[in-house]
Structure formats: C-alpha cells, structure tokens
Amino acid sequence: MTSMRSGRLWALIAVFAAIALVAGVFIGTHLTRRPATGSSSPTASLTAEFAQLEPGLHATVGIALSGVGPGQEPISLGQWQSGPAWSTIKVPLIIAALREQVPPQITEAMTAAITQSDNAAAETIWESLGTPAEAANKVEAVLRQTGDPTIVQSQRVRPEFSASGQTDWPLTDQVRFTSVALCDKENDPVFDLMGRVEPDQRWGLGTIGGSRFKGGWGPAPTGGYLVRQIGVLTTPSGTVAVALAALPFSGKFEDGTAALTTMANWLQQRLRALPAGDCPVHQR
C-alpha cells in the first residue's frame, strides 16, 4: 500500500514538474518579447534630436506634425507656437472661394494666389466672398470642417497688410486643418496648386521632392521677419501634414527661409520616423 502511494506521489511530482517546465518556457518567451521599459517613443526621439538641431538655426523655431486623416493628435517641436498666418491663410481662403464657384473651377487669381503668393489676387478673392465679416466667416467655415478652432481676422489690424494674413494661426491648428483638408476630394485642385509653387519660393518644404506646400512671411511691427510654411509630405508609411515657422534672430527674411530649409532637410532625413497616416477610403 505504501509502495503504491509512493508511486502515485512521484507520478504527481513528475506531472507538476512538466507543467512548470512548460510554463517556464512560455513565460520566458513572453518576457523576451516585451519591449525594454527604457525604450524611447518616436516622439521622444524626434524631440531630443530637434533640440540638438535648434541652436544652429539662429532663430526661434517651431514644427508641428500630424499624420493625415481625422482624429490625429499633432506633435509639436521647438519653442515657437503661434503668430500671424501671413500667406499660409491663402490655402483655406482659396478653398472657400472654390466652393463659391458653380461649378467649382480654379481661376487665374486662385492660381496666382497659391503658386506666386500674389497678394493682389488674394485680396480680390477675399472681396469676392462678401463683406470682411462674411469673408472671414466663410474661411472659418472651411477651418471648422477640419476641427480647427482658429478665428479668422476680418479687420485690417495693420493697414498695410491684409486682414486675413494677420490671423493668429497656431502651428498645431495648421496641421489639424491640413491633415483633414487633404482628405476632402473637393480640395484636390487647391492641393494640386500647392505642388506648383514658383521656383523662387521653393525653400523649406519646397526643397523636398513631391511636397505640396504654401509659404507665408512678413515683418513684425518692430521689423523682424516671421517665415512660415504649411504642407504635406509623402513618406514610406503614408502622408504627413507639416507646419514650420522661424523667427530669425537677425530679423532677415533670407535667414528665416534658410532656417526652414535646414528644418526641411532634417525632416527629409527622418521621413520613416514621422507620424504618417492615410485618408479614409470613403473620402477618396
């Protein structure tokens, strides 16, 4: 009897040992596949690498990035966050004007406003949208459809410049707008124009092949230039919306464009690490 019990005991021990061995192998495999707790996220890496780039730019700069498509949360890099839109506001302005056309068609003025940043053409388009308040509301409606809460300036707060160009437009809201606007087929003609910007304005994002972008620039009341761009880039994993800004320490326009070109080169070297996305199929 004792011998039988002893045999059963040893059999049970053997079974539990086998179970423990299998469990140990499973657990060990699971743990080896777990990412290291100290690994950095792509956002953290971009932030750290951009912090190394900033001192050499000799400007207060900022970048916002977002994968295209709805519901994307922008990534923000650098110190500069918001200021006058200048001619980057021409993108939603032309979209608003295009929607007024029956049937929708791109006019010579629209082409000039985007590809040449023609201020007179843009002002004609603005006036065609009604009173200053009505025009601002129509441009705001374009922004609201993308989730951008920006309030468009309707009055000439600086008489020598357009009202809409003085709209305070944060970088993060710019990419919110661009990332969703790109996915609306009605906006395709405007984004096509952004791929045809004149050579003398192809600094910054314009140095990257296949980019679609619009620049904006102008002096502060004290004289120093702010230089900005919005656009979209194609990456191996999708499309990314980008907004750049530089306020050069020298105050010179050419130093601002040089800073944006350096920033664009930095982005181009990291295309695989950028937060790319795709438009929903039903929107394309």
Secondary structure, DSSP 8 states (H G I E B T S, - for coil): -HHHHHHHHHHHHHHHHHHHHHHHHHHHHHHHHS--TT---HHHHHHHHHHHHGGGG-EEEEEEEEESSTT---EEEES----B-GGGGHHHHHHHHHHHSSS----HHHHHHHHS--HHHHHHHHHHTSSHHHHHHHHHHHHHTTT-------S-SSTTS-SGGG-B--HHHHHHHHHHHTT-GGGHHHHHHHTS--GGG--GGGGSTT-EEEEEEEE-TTS-EEEEEEEEEEETTEEEEEEEEEEETT--HHHHHHHHHHHHHHHHTTGGGS--B---GGG-
